């Protein structure tokens, strides 16, 4: 299979470059237009993630080599080979700095992965059910656990030297989907990031630091069916997993509706977890809402 060429910044459309600059997608889109935009951003973001990992690995390698180069440089200097001794240390240090700067630059244009792991495949699964001539209303903010989203910071009781919890609230996506049968569907995604910075004393007495992340995700699917009918609450209740989900019946201007909300938790060390709500489970939430809806014609039988 031929490997896809990585998209560069200059290869992107002005619309995609604007998203990278603002970290936002706002507006009304046809399903085809939105899929093209997300596909372009997804290809670019996947390539960016690969490069970030590559430069991070290279930076670590050059840092290790620089330590070895320091001892080699000292040895060469004792033999009055000053230039080779300097280069033995300075070269890997310079390369480590170069890789670190490249990694930082790439992270500045990196987008949260959820849009391509949760939203894009869900929209593709629902594409045939969306009214072809109607537009979707889209609001996305793709910066992830940015400092501007910090809502709390506190020191926790601990047996370590110090344990600090920092909380970032991120309601990052709202989608309004006009469906082919006249119904309206709504999907919302929200993340709460918890960063735990721990300082502790190692066995040999050295003070070390470690960062762990907890990502609490929620996805909400709402359905306002077209025409008259009723939601079977008992049927909906049996379709809900109470440990991770909750439902609510709605009434919007006399129009019956229902909402289903589900939660996921992901953990990682160092950086925020890249995982997000599985797209098939999000689509399944809408299908379960449909399954508990009975149109008026069937109610009257």
Secondary structure, 3 states (H helix, E strand, C coil): CCCCCCCCHHHCCHHHHHHHHHCEEEEEECHHHHHHHHHHHHHHHHHHHHHHHHHHHHHHHHHHHHHHHHHHHHHHHHCCCHHHHHHHHHHHHHHHHHHHHHHHHHHHCCCCCHHHHHHHHHHHHHHHHECCCCCEEEEEECCCCCHHHEEEEEECCCCCCEEEEEEEEEEEEEEEEEECCCCEEEEEEEEEEEEEEEEEECCCCCEEEEEEEEEEEEEEEEEECCCCEEECHHHHHHCCCCCCEEEEEEEECCEEEEEEEEEEEEEEECCCCCCCCCHHHHHHHHHHHHHCEEEHHHHCC
